[in-house]
Amino acid sequence: MLILARKIGESIKIGDNISIEIISVAGNTVKIGIEAPKEVGILRKELYDLVKNENIGASAINLGDLSELKKLNNSTYIDKDRK
């Protein structure tokens, strides 16, 4: 982890396209401004972690669901239009 000290109005560059500026400091709260291309997603870490965990949960395989799909796949399908 890189740790830098910055004062209000000072910035940090990440690559050529991302700039982070210290806007204000009040007590233990720091406000930052981020300039980045629109295609770069920017989320607070706690929101990113929530979305990541939801996606992991949504993609989990339920073995009961698989057995139901197998039953459907093995069932006889009659196509009335086919001769």
N, C-alpha and C positions, 0 to 999 in steps of 0.2 A: 504494500500500500504506500502510495506517495502522499506525504503530508506537507502541505504548504501553508504559510501564514500570509493572509491578504488583508488589506485595509479597505474600508468603504470606497467604492469607485474603482478599485483594482480588479483585474480580470485574470482568468486562467484560460489558455487555449488548449483544446484537445484536437489534434490534427489540424487540418486547414479550415474545417467547416463549423467547428463548435467552439463557442465562447461562453464562459461562465463569469458573471460579474457579481461582486458583493454589493448589494443595494443598501442594506441597513443592518445594524446590530442593535438589539434591544434586550438586555438581560441575557438569557441563554438562547434567544431566538435569532437566527441569521436569515435574512431574506436575500435570495439570489435571483439573478436574471439569467436565463439561458437562451442563447441564440444558436439555432441548429436548423439544418434543412428539414422541410416538412416530412420527408420520408424517414427521419430518425424519430423513433418512438421515445417519449420521455414520460416516465411515470415515477411517482414516489415509490420507494422500495416496498413499503408495506402493501401498497396496492398491487404492485408487480407480483409480490409473493402470493397474494390472495388469488389473483388471476391464474398464476402458475399452478397453484394447488387445486383450483377448481377444474382446470384443464386436465390435470392428472387424474382427478376423481372421475371426470366425465369419460375419460378414455379407458378406465379400468374395465377389464373383462369379467363379466359375471358368468360363471360356468353354467348356471341354470339357464341363462339366456341362450348360451351356445347349444345346450341340449335341445331347447325348443326349436332353434333354427335347424338343427340336424333333423328333427322330426318333420318339419315342414319340407325340407329338402328331399327326404326319403318318401314323402307321401305321393300318392298317385295323382298326377295332374292330367286332366282330360281337356283337350282343346277341341271344342265343338267344330271349329272351322277346318281342322286338319282331318284328312281321310287316310 
